[in-house]
Amino acid sequence: MDSGPVIRVEGLKAAYEGKVVFQGVSFEVRRGEVFVVLGGSGCGKSTLLKHLIGLYAPAAGRIQIEGEDLVAAEGEGRRRILRRLGVMYQSGALFGSLDLLENVMLPMEECTDLPREARLLIARMKLKLVGLEGFERYRPSEISGGMQKRAAIARAMALDPGLLFLDEPSAGLDPVTSAELDQLILRLARSLGITFVLVTHELASIFAIASRSIMLDREAMGVVAEGTPAELRDRSSDPRVRRFFRREANIA
């Protein structure tokens, strides 16, 4: 497998109405790994993810997806890059008026010319991949939160992207359901060769699934550590990193 970077971020700066959220953020994501963006609340994790998927334009810096500049791309070139990406939002963002099969089919209806029978077949296959075979005609309100997250991952995979972005996938889940979702992510990464980029602050998930990680810090307005979770926990001399991994309050 090619170990070269599938994502390269250089000098990224995010700002809203003149207020800087983070700046000077640079890192690479290697093909096939599970890359985790971690940090405390308000440090810019979800903001970074929204830049990586093209929802927000950076104040400065570059984002390259498989060697192509997402920031500079326009028109069909930009759409071509974005079609390589799948996204699962924190809430799942499933459409309540549609059943699971219809939710998964939606990206194919919007972005392909596939006939309905082909879309149905692919949607059923994606739901089976995430363990939801037999639930195709259930609506989101009729299934558990963990199943909703699985369905959202199935929809994110509808167009066979090589990159999947997950925003707080374990949010709101009990520990057992969260661990099951972690195992699903690992299985998909290993069996399908998908590169995952996750935003989370859940330590159990971080240690269970992360190949590598970066840690953002609100006061530093940028990256304060990079490495495997074990390296960050055991070797970092930065007190902010130690506090995060030891779950210590910052009393100053």
DRENDO-1510 file (C-alpha; in Angstrom, 1 decimal, always signed):
<recs>
REC; n; res; u; v; w
REC; 1; MET; +0.0; +0.0; +0.0 .
REC; 2; ASP; +1.2; +3.5; -0.9 .
REC; 3; SER; +2.3; +5.1; +2.4 .
REC; 4; GLY; +2.5; +8.6; +0.9 .
REC; 5; PRO; +0.3; +11.4; +2.3 .
REC; 6; VAL; -3.2; +11.5; +1.1 .
REC; 7; ILE; -3.8; +14.8; +2.8 .
REC; 8; ARG; -1.1; +17.5; +3.3 .
REC; 9; VAL; -2.0; +20.6; +5.3 .
REC; 10; GLU; +0.5; +23.5; +5.3 .
REC; 11; GLY; +0.3; +26.7; +7.4 .
REC; 12; LEU; -3.5; +26.6; +7.8 .
REC; 13; LYS; -5.2; +29.5; +9.5 .
REC; 14; ALA; -8.8; +29.7; +10.5 .
REC; 15; ALA; -10.5; +33.0; +11.6 .
REC; 16; TYR; -14.0; +34.2; +12.0 .
REC; 17; GLU; -14.8; +38.0; +11.9 .
REC; 18; GLY; -11.1; +38.7; +12.5 .
REC; 19; LYS; -10.8; +36.3; +15.5 .
REC; 20; VAL; -8.2; +33.6; +15.0 .
REC; 21; VAL; -9.2; +30.1; +15.9 .
REC; 22; PHE; -5.9; +28.5; +15.0 .
REC; 23; GLN; -2.9; +29.2; +12.8 .
REC; 24; GLY; +0.2; +27.7; +11.5 .
REC; 25; VAL; -1.4; +24.2; +11.4 .
REC; 26; SER; +0.6; +21.7; +9.3 .
REC; 27; PHE; +0.4; +17.9; +9.2 .
REC; 28; GLU; +0.1; +15.0; +6.8 .
REC; 29; VAL; -2.3; +12.0; +6.8 .
REC; 30; ARG; -0.9; +8.8; +5.3 .
REC; 31; ARG; -3.0; +6.6; +3.1 .
REC; 32; GLY; -4.8; +3.8; +5.0 .
REC; 33; GLU; -4.4; +5.1; +8.5 .
REC; 34; VAL; -6.9; +6.2; +11.1 .
REC; 35; PHE; -5.8; +9.8; +11.9 .
REC; 36; VAL; -7.3; +11.4; +15.0 .
REC; 37; VAL; -7.6; +15.2; +15.7 .
REC; 38; LEU; -7.9; +15.6; +19.4 .
REC; 39; GLY; -8.0; +18.3; +22.0 .
REC; 40; GLY; -10.2; +20.0; +24.5 .
REC; 41; SER; -13.5; +21.8; +23.9 .
REC; 42; GLY; -13.2; +24.9; +21.8 .
REC; 43; CYS; -9.7; +24.2; +20.4 .
REC; 44; GLY; -10.9; +24.1; +16.8 .
REC; 45; LYS; -11.2; +20.4; +16.1 .
REC; 46; SER; -14.5; +20.6; +14.2 .
REC; 47; THR; -13.4; +23.8; +12.5 .
REC; 48; LEU; -10.3; +22.0; +11.2 .
REC; 49; LEU; -12.5; +19.2; +9.9 .
REC; 50; LYS; -14.8; +21.6; +8.1 .
REC; 51; HIS; -11.8; +23.2; +6.4 .
REC; 52; LEU; -10.6; +19.7; +5.3 .
REC; 53; ILE; -13.9; +18.9; +3.6 .
REC; 54; GLY; -14.2; +22.2; +1.9 .
REC; 55; LEU; -17.0; +23.8; +3.9 .
REC; 56; TYR; -14.9; +26.6; +5.2 .
REC; 57; ALA; -12.3; +28.6; +3.3 .
REC; 58; PRO; -9.0; +29.2; +5.2 .
REC; 59; ALA; -7.7; +32.6; +6.1 .
REC; 60; ALA; -4.3; +31.3; +5.0 .
REC; 61; GLY; -2.5; +28.1; +4.1 .
REC; 62; ARG; -3.0; +25.1; +1.8 .
REC; 63; ILE; -4.9; +21.8; +1.9 .
REC; 64; GLN; -3.9; +19.2; -0.6 .
REC; 65; ILE; -6.1; +16.1; -1.2 .
REC; 66; GLU; -4.1; +13.4; -3.1 .
REC; 67; GLY; -1.8; +16.1; -4.4 .
REC; 68; GLU; -4.6; +18.5; -5.6 .
REC; 69; ASP; -5.0; +21.9; -4.0 .
REC; 70; LEU; -8.5; +22.0; -2.5 .
REC; 71; VAL; -8.3; +25.7; -1.6 .
REC; 72; ALA; -7.4; +26.8; -5.1 .
REC; 73; ALA; -9.7; +24.4; -7.0 .
REC; 74; GLU; -12.9; +25.7; -8.6 .
REC; 75; GLY; -15.8; +24.4; -10.6 .
REC; 76; GLU; -15.7; +20.8; -11.8 .
REC; 77; GLY; -12.1; +20.4; -10.4 .
REC; 78; ARG; -13.3; +21.1; -6.9 .
REC; 79; ARG; -16.3; +18.9; -7.2 .
REC; 80; ARG; -14.0; +16.1; -8.4 .
REC; 81; ILE; -11.9; +16.4; -5.3 .
REC; 82; LEU; -14.9; +16.6; -3.0 .
REC; 83; ARG; -16.4; +13.4; -4.5 .
REC; 84; ARG; -13.4; +11.5; -3.1 .
REC; 85; LEU; -14.5; +12.4; +0.4 .
REC; 86; GLY; -17.2; +10.9; +2.7 .
REC; 87; VAL; -18.4; +12.7; +5.8 .
REC; 88; MET; -20.2; +11.6; +8.9 .
REC; 89; TYR; -21.4; +14.6; +11.0 .
REC; 90; GLN; -21.6; +14.5; +14.8 .
REC; 91; SER; -25.4; +14.1; +14.9 .
REC; 92; GLY; -25.4; +11.7; +12.0 .
REC; 93; ALA; -27.5; +14.2; +10.0 .
REC; 94; LEU; -29.8; +11.5; +8.6 .
REC; 95; PHE; -33.0; +12.7; +7.0 .
REC; 96; GLY; -35.9; +11.7; +9.3 .
REC; 97; SER; -38.5; +11.6; +6.4 .
REC; 98; LEU; -36.4; +8.9; +4.6 .
REC; 99; ASP; -35.7; +5.3; +5.6 .
REC; 100; LEU; -32.1; +4.1; +5.9 .
REC; 101; LEU; -32.0; +2.8; +2.3 .
REC; 102; GLU; -33.2; +6.1; +0.9 .
REC; 103; ASN; -30.7; +8.0; +3.1 .
REC; 104; VAL; -27.8; +5.9; +1.7 .
REC; 105; MET; -29.1; +6.2; -1.9 .
REC; 106; LEU; -29.3; +10.0; -1.7 .
REC; 107; PRO; -25.6; +10.8; -2.6 .
REC; 108; MET; -25.9; +8.5; -5.6 .
REC; 109; GLU; -29.0; +10.2; -6.8 .
REC; 110; GLU; -27.3; +13.6; -6.5 .
REC; 111; CYS; -23.9; +12.7; -7.9 .
REC; 112; THR; -24.3; +9.8; -10.3 .
REC; 113; ASP; -26.4; +8.6; -13.3 .
REC; 114; LEU; -26.8; +5.1; -12.0 .
REC; 115; PRO; -30.2; +3.4; -12.5 .
REC; 116; ARG; -32.4; +3.0; -9.5 .
REC; 117; GLU; -31.8; -0.8; -9.3 .
REC; 118; ALA; -28.1; -0.2; -9.1 .
REC; 119; ARG; -28.5; +2.5; -6.4 .
REC; 120; LEU; -30.7; +0.1; -4.4 .
REC; 121; LEU; -28.1; -2.7; -4.7 .
REC; 122; ILE; -25.2; -0.5; -3.6 .
REC; 123; ALA; -27.2; +1.0; -0.7 .
REC; 124; ARG; -28.1; -2.4; +0.6 .
REC; 125; MET; -24.4; -3.5; +0.3 .
REC; 126; LYS; -23.3; -0.4; +2.3 .
REC; 127; LEU; -25.8; -1.0; +5.0 .
REC; 128; LYS; -24.7; -4.6; +5.3 .
REC; 129; LEU; -21.1; -3.5; +5.6 .
REC; 130; VAL; -22.0; -1.6; +8.8 .
REC; 131; GLY; -24.1; -4.3; +10.2 .
REC; 132; LEU; -27.6; -3.0; +9.3 .
REC; 133; GLU; -28.8; -5.7; +7.0 .
REC; 134; GLY; -32.5; -6.1; +7.7 .
REC; 135; PHE; -33.0; -2.5; +8.8 .
REC; 136; GLU; -33.2; -0.9; +5.3 .
REC; 137; ARG; -36.8; +0.3; +5.7 .
REC; 138; TYR; -36.5; +1.6; +9.2 .
REC; 139; ARG; -36.5; +5.4; +9.7 .
REC; 140; PRO; -33.8; +7.1; +11.8 .
REC; 141; SER; -36.3; +7.6; +14.7 .
REC; 142; GLU; -36.9; +3.9; +14.8 .
REC; 143; ILE; -33.4; +2.8; +15.6 .
REC; 144; SER; -30.8; +3.4; +18.3 .
REC; 145; GLY; -28.2; +6.2; +18.4 .
REC; 146; GLY; -25.5; +3.7; +17.6 .
REC; 147; MET; -27.4; +2.4; +14.6 .
REC; 148; GLN; -27.9; +5.9; +13.4 .
REC; 149; LYS; -24.1; +6.5; +13.5 .
REC; 150; ARG; -23.6; +3.2; +11.5 .
REC; 151; ALA; -26.2; +4.3; +8.9 .
REC; 152; ALA; -24.5; +7.7; +8.6 .
REC; 153; ILE; -21.2; +5.9; +7.9 .
REC; 154; ALA; -22.9; +3.8; +5.3 .
REC; 155; ARG; -24.2; +6.9; +3.6 .
REC; 156; ALA; -20.7; +8.5; +3.8 .
REC; 157; MET; -19.4; +5.4; +1.9 .
REC; 158; ALA; -22.1; +5.6; -0.8 .
REC; 159; LEU; -19.8; +7.0; -3.5 .
REC; 160; ASP; -16.9; +4.7; -2.5 .
REC; 161; PRO; -14.6; +7.5; -1.2 .
REC; 162; GLY; -11.0; +6.8; -0.3 .
REC; 163; LEU; -11.3; +9.3; +2.6 .
REC; 164; LEU; -13.8; +9.3; +5.4 .
REC; 165; PHE; -14.2; +12.2; +7.8 .
REC; 166; LEU; -16.0; +11.5; +11.1 .
REC; 167; ASP; -16.9; +14.3; +13.5 .
REC; 168; GLU; -17.2; +13.0; +17.1 .
REC; 169; PRO; -18.5; +9.6; +16.1 .
REC; 170; SER; -18.8; +8.4; +19.7 .
REC; 171; ALA; -20.7; +11.4; +21.0 .
REC; 172; GLY; -23.8; +10.5; +22.9 .
REC; 173; LEU; -23.1; +6.8; +22.9 .
REC; 174; ASP; -22.7; +4.4; +25.9 .
REC; 175; PRO; -19.3; +2.8; +26.3 .
REC; 176; VAL; -20.2; -0.5; +24.8 .
REC; 177; THR; -21.9; +1.0; +21.7 .
REC; 178; SER; -18.9; +3.3; +21.4 .
REC; 179; ALA; -16.5; +0.4; +21.5 .
REC; 180; GLU; -18.5; -1.4; +18.8 .
REC; 181; LEU; -18.3; +1.6; +16.6 .
REC; 182; ASP; -14.6; +1.8; +17.1 .
REC; 183; GLN; -14.3; -1.8; +15.9 .
REC; 184; LEU; -16.4; -1.1; +12.9 .
REC; 185; ILE; -14.1; +1.8; +11.9 .
REC; 186; LEU; -11.0; -0.4; +12.3 .
REC; 187; ARG; -12.6; -3.2; +10.3 .
REC; 188; LEU; -13.5; -0.8; +7.4 .
REC; 189; ALA; -10.1; +0.7; +7.4 .
REC; 190; ARG; -8.4; -2.7; +7.2 .
REC; 191; SER; -10.7; -4.4; +4.8 .
REC; 192; LEU; -11.4; -1.6; +2.4 .
REC; 193; GLY; -8.2; +0.4; +2.7 .
REC; 194; ILE; -10.2; +3.6; +3.6 .
REC; 195; THR; -8.3; +6.5; +5.2 .
REC; 196; PHE; -10.1; +7.8; +8.2 .
REC; 197; VAL; -9.8; +11.3; +9.8 .
REC; 198; LEU; -11.7; +11.6; +13.1 .
REC; 199; VAL; -12.3; +14.4; +15.4 .
REC; 200; THR; -12.8; +13.2; +19.0 .
REC; 201; HIS; -11.8; +13.9; +22.6 .
REC; 202; GLU; -12.8; +10.4; +23.8 .
REC; 203; LEU; -9.7; +8.8; +25.2 .
REC; 204; ALA; -10.9; +5.2; +25.0 .
REC; 205; SER; -11.6; +5.6; +21.3 .
REC; 206; ILE; -8.3; +7.4; +20.6 .
REC; 207; PHE; -6.3; +4.6; +22.0 .
REC; 208; ALA; -8.5; +1.9; +20.4 .
REC; 209; ILE; -8.3; +3.2; +16.8 .
REC; 210; ALA; -5.7; +5.9; +16.2 .
REC; 211; SER; -2.7; +5.2; +14.0 .
REC; 212; ARG; -1.5; +8.8; +14.7 .
REC; 213; SER; -2.9; +11.9; +16.1 .
REC; 214; ILE; -2.4; +15.7; +16.4 .
REC; 215; MET; -3.5; +17.6; +19.5 .
REC; 216; LEU; -4.9; +21.1; +19.1 .
REC; 217; ASP; -4.9; +23.6; +22.0 .
REC; 218; ARG; -7.2; +26.6; +22.4 .
REC; 219; GLU; -4.7; +28.9; +24.1 .
REC; 220; ALA; -1.9; +27.9; +21.7 .
REC; 221; MET; -4.2; +28.4; +18.8 .
REC; 222; GLY; -2.6; +25.5; +17.0 .
REC; 223; VAL; -1.0; +22.1; +17.2 .
REC; 224; VAL; +0.9; +21.3; +20.4 .
REC; 225; ALA; +1.7; +17.6; +19.8 .
REC; 226; GLU; +1.8; +15.0; +17.1 .
REC; 227; GLY; +2.4; +11.2; +17.2 .
REC; 228; THR; +0.8; +8.0; +18.3 .
REC; 229; PRO; -1.5; +8.3; +21.3 .
REC; 230; ALA; +0.9; +6.3; +23.4 .
REC; 231; GLU; +3.8; +8.7; +22.4 .
REC; 232; LEU; +1.7; +11.7; +23.4 .
REC; 233; ARG; +0.7; +10.2; +26.7 .
REC; 234; ASP; +4.0; +8.7; +27.7 .
REC; 235; ARG; +6.7; +11.0; +26.2 .
REC; 236; SER; +5.3; +14.5; +25.9 .
REC; 237; SER; +6.8; +17.1; +28.2 .
REC; 238; ASP; +4.1; +19.6; +27.3 .
REC; 239; PRO; +1.9; +20.1; +30.4 .
REC; 240; ARG; -1.2; +20.7; +28.2 .
REC; 241; VAL; -0.7; +17.3; +26.6 .
REC; 242; ARG; -0.1; +15.6; +30.0 .
REC; 243; ARG; -3.2; +17.2; +31.5 .
REC; 244; PHE; -5.3; +16.0; +28.6 .
REC; 245; PHE; -4.2; +12.4; +28.7 .
REC; 246; ARG; -4.3; +12.3; +32.5 .
REC; 247; ARG; -7.7; +14.0; +32.6 .
REC; 248; GLU; -6.4; +16.6; +35.0 .
REC; 249; ALA; -8.2; +19.9; +35.6 .
REC; 250; ASN; -6.3; +23.1; +34.6 .
REC; 251; ILE; -6.4; +25.0; +37.8 .
REC; 252; ALA; -4.5; +28.3; +37.4 .
</recs>
